[in-house]
Amino acid sequence: MNRCKVSIWILLGLILLCMFSIAELQIQCREALALVAEIESAVDENNTEQALLAFDNLEQDWKHYHDINGVFVNGSELDSIREIMSGLKPLLEDEHPEVRAELQKMKHLILSVYEEELPEIWHIL
């Protein structure tokens, strides 16, 4: 009987951990998307200085984002976001027209990090 109780507590603990991880992942992705949207807004206004400041904020927040989300998701998913970030600053400085496309890719990748971790019935089965 004690083994049954311990097993139930372990199962409940794992379920709570999963729920916490999904909530934390959603918060982290929402914050990263807000920073990308800030860059996008500055680019739309043709304000290069503001875009570069917003990019610096994104870079500063990246370590925290990577450390937290690296616990919950595969690191290769985060590496693809980092690759886009590494090429974004020169595009912003040169006011290159490709910057909007790169920002859209980055937003899509950040969203996919969260969406791929959502539990779906065929993933459980």
Number of C-alpha atoms within 10 A of each C-alpha: 6 7 8 9 10 11 12 12 12 12 12 12 12 12 12 11 12 16 14 12 18 17 12 16 24 19 14 20 20 15 15 21 19 14 20 22 16 19 27 19 15 18 21 12 11 12 14 17 13 16 24 19 14 20 21 15 16 21 16 11 15 17 11 12 19 17 11 15 22 15 11 16 17 11 13 10 15 18 12 14 19 16 11 15 18 11 12 20 16 13 15 21 13 10 16 11 11 11 21 18 10 16 20 14 15 22 19 13 18 21 16 14 20 21 13 10 16 15 12 9 7 6 8 6 5
